[in-house]
Amino acid sequence: MANIKSAKKRILVIGKKTATNRRVKSHLKGIFKNFDAALVAGEFETATEKLALAEKRLMQAAAKGTIHKNTASRKVSRLTKRLNNAKVK
């Protein structure tokens, strides 16, 4: 346990930031699951909407520093690729 006042404050701040980041990442996982479910069901209109939502949320998370911007771009690219491949089949 920290003894210095500034170190104690950092522990509190880090705890809050960790909780926020976990909530955002958990929300993203839910969005990905909804996208996958729509894709498996063959509902391409719904999947397209979910993809747009996923892209928006990923870019927001990247802007806030929760995830890296390249990670967000990579995930969007992979989701888009999966949707396009599913439409072709």
SEMAR-242525 format. One line per 4 residues: number of its first residue (from 1); for each residue x, y, z of N, C-alpha, C, O. Coordinates in pm, whole numbers, always signed. Atoms other than C-alpha are relative to their C-alpha. Example, Ala and Ser with C-alpha at 12.3 -4.5 7.8 and 13.67 -1.06 7.14 Angstrom:
<pts>
1) +89:-119:+0:+1230:-450:+780:+90:+120:+0:+194:+118:+66; -82:-119:-6:+1367:-106:+714:-77:+109:+73:-26:+220:+90;
</pts>
This chain:
<pts>
1) +85:-119:+0:+0:+0:+0:+89:+124:+0:+194:+128:+64; -77:-123:+12:+120:+347:-85:-6:+82:+129:-106:+81:+200; -6:-86:-118:+229:+585:+190:-12:+148:-37:-62:+228:+42; -1:-140:+42:+265:+907:-8:-139:+37:-54:-204:-42:-121;
5) +135:-45:+37:-50:+1111:-67:-23:-4:-151:-130:-47:-195; +17:+0:+145:+7:+1151:-442:-11:-142:-54:-84:-167:-150; +8:+140:+43:+61:+775:-478:-137:-59:+33:-191:-138:-44; +134:+47:-38:-266:+708:-293:-103:+53:-101:-195:-19:-140;
9) +92:-58:+98:-444:+944:-531:+10:-72:-134:-92:-101:-197; -19:+71:+127:-292:+771:-834:-70:-136:+2:-127:-179:-98; +67:+130:-12:-424:+438:-706:-150:+16:-22:-212:-65:-91; +142:-25:+18:-775:+585:-689:-33:+33:-146:-129:-18:-202;
13) +24:-42:+139:-750:+746:-1034:+14:-119:-94:-68:-137:-184; -21:+117:+84:-612:+429:-1192:-118:-97:+12:-160:-157:-87; +117:+86:-20:-899:+232:-1039:-120:+46:-80:-191:-34:-140; +113:-56:+76:-1155:+465:-1196:+20:-20:-150:-72:-59:-222;
17) -28:+15:+143:-986:+457:-1536:-11:-146:-43:-61:-175:-152; +8:+142:+30:-958:+78:-1525:-146:-43:-13:-182:-118:-104; +143:+35:+4:-1330:+48:-1449:-64:+52:-128:-144:-18:-190; +55:-58:+122:-1416:+280:-1738:+44:-79:-123:-37:-110:-210;
21) -52:+75:+115:-1191:+93:-1982:-63:-138:-9:-93:-186:-118; +63:+132:+0:-1337:-242:-1876:-142:+9:-53:-186:-77:-130; +138:-18:+43:-1690:-112:-1930:-6:+20:-151:-92:-38:-219; -2:-27:+144:-1604:+17:-2279:+35:-127:-78:-30:-158:-178;
25) -42:+122:+70:-1427:-305:-2381:-110:-106:+6:-131:-179:-91; +110:+95:-14:-1715:-515:-2249:-113:+36:-96:-172:-52:-159; +104:-47:+92:-1960:-303:-2447:+38:-35:-145:-48:-76:-223; -47:+34:+135:-1749:-355:-2761:-18:-149:-29:-59:-187:-139;
29) +16:+144:+19:-1752:-732:-2711:-145:-35:-27:-174:-123:-109; +142:+23:+23:-2132:-722:-2692:-41:+40:-141:-120:-29:-204; +30:-45:+136:-2149:-526:-3017:+51:-101:-102:-16:-131:-201; -56:+101:+91:-1921:-782:-3186:-87:-126:-1:-108:-186:-106;
33) +85:+119:-8:-2143:-1066:-3063:-130:+21:-78:-177:-69:-147; +122:-30:+75:-2453:-895:-3203:+25:-3:-150:-57:-53:-227; -38:+3:+141:-2275:-849:-3536:+13:-145:-47:-38:-181:-153; -19:+141:+37:-2174:-1216:-3541:-134:-73:-10:-155:-152:-103;
37) +131:+66:+0:-2527:-1328:-3457:-78:+38:-125:-141:-48:-187; +71:-45:+121:-2673:-1118:-3740:+62:-64:-125:-9:-100:-218; -70:+57:+114:-2410:-1252:-3979:-34:-149:-16:-58:-197:-126; +31:+143:+3:-2476:-1616:-3887:-144:-23:-44:-174:-118:-116;
41) +142:+14:+36:-2851:-1564:-3922:-27:+40:-145:-135:+14:-197; +17:-40:+138:-2797:-1421:-4269:-75:+132:-17:-121:+164:-126; +68:-130:+3:-2952:-1084:-4180:+105:+107:-34:+163:+168:+56; -108:-90:+42:-2718:-866:-4384:-31:+147:+25:+59:+227:+48;
45) +38:-139:-30:-2915:-544:-4333:+33:+32:+146:+91:+136:+176; -28:-19:-142:-2893:-584:-3956:+151:-2:+26:+202:+77:+104; -145:+9:-16:-2528:-685:-3981:+69:+128:-45:+167:+171:+15; -56:-126:+49:-2455:-370:-4181:-19:+110:+103:+71:+191:+125;
49) +26:-98:-106:-2619:-159:-3909:+93:-23:+119:+149:+71:+176; -88:+34:-113:-2421:-343:-3641:+145:+36:-31:+220:+76:+57; -136:-36:+42:-2102:-287:-3840:+22:+150:+15:+127:+193:+62; -11:-146:-13:-2167:+88:-3852:+11:+40:+146:+91:+127:+181;
53) -6:-28:-144:-2230:+92:-3477:+136:-41:+57:+195:+31:+137; -129:+49:-48:-1916:-115:-3414:+112:+95:-41:+200:+125:+39; -103:-93:+46:-1706:+121:-3625:-2:+128:+82:+102:+180:+121; +14:-123:-78:-1841:+424:-3441:+57:-19:+141:+135:+63:+189;
57) -44:+25:-138:-1780:+273:-3097:+150:-28:+8:+217:+15:+103; -144:+27:+2:-1432:+147:-3190:+79:+130:-15:+180:+149:+53; -71:-126:+21:-1327:+490:-3313:-12:+91:+122:+81:+165:+154; +15:-76:-124:-1468:+651:-2999:+97:-52:+107:+162:+26:+177;
61) -91:+60:-97:-1271:+407:-2784:+145:+35:-33:+226:+59:+57; -136:-36:+42:-958:+482:-2988:+28:+147:+32:+138:+182:+74; -18:-143:-28:-1011:+857:-2949:+22:+26:+148:+97:+116:+186; -15:-17:-145:-1039:+820:-2572:+126:-67:+54:+164:-45:+169;
65) -122:+66:-44:-726:+605:-2558:-22:-135:+65:+71:-194:+121; +29:+131:-58:-900:+288:-2441:+69:-109:-80:+125:-203:-24; -73:+91:+88:-764:+101:-2741:+79:+84:-99:+52:+203:-118; -84:-71:+95:-502:+194:-2997:-77:+23:-130:-162:-59:-167;
69) +74:-33:+122:-624:+358:-3318:+22:-104:-110:-69:-132:-187; -25:+104:+101:-457:+93:-3535:-77:-127:+31:-122:-198:-60; +79:+116:-42:-630:-179:-3334:-145:+19:-43:-208:-73:-95; +137:-30:+40:-964:-10:-3395:-17:-14:-151:-113:-74:-198;
73) +7:+9:+146:-894:+22:-3767:+9:-145:-48:-62:-185:-140; -16:+141:+37:-783:-341:-3790:-129:-77:+25:-170:-158:-58; +124:+70:-32:-1100:-463:-3618:-112:+37:-97:-188:-49:-141; +101:-45:+96:-1322:-253:-3845:+24:-66:-135:-69:-113:-200;
77) -35:+60:+127:-1138:-384:-4148:-39:-148:-3:-94:-196:-102; +30:+144:-5:-1178:-746:-4040:-150:-25:+1:-199:-117:-64; +145:+15:-3:-1547:-703:-3961:-60:+26:-137:-149:-46:-182; +48:-35:+134:-1607:-538:-4299:+29:-113:-98:-56:-148:-180;
81) -39:+109:+87:-1420:-815:-4475:-90:-122:+20:-131:-186:-76; +88:+113:-31:-1629:-1080:-4298:-140:+22:-57:-202:-71:-110; +133:-31:+53:-1952:-905:-4394:-3:-14:-152:-95:-74:-207; -6:+7:+147:-1849:-871:-4759:+12:-143:-49:-51:-180:-148;
85) -15:+140:+39:-1741:-1235:-4779:-129:-77:+22:-161:-167:-57; +127:+69:-28:-2070:-1348:-4624:-105:+36:-105:-188:-47:-142; +96:-43:+102:-2268:-1144:-4878:+24:-71:-132:-71:-102:-204; -35:+63:+127:-2084:-1306:-5168:-48:-146:-2:-94:-195:-105;
89) +35:+144:-6:-2158:-1663:-5052:-147:-24:-13:-190:-139:-10;
</pts>
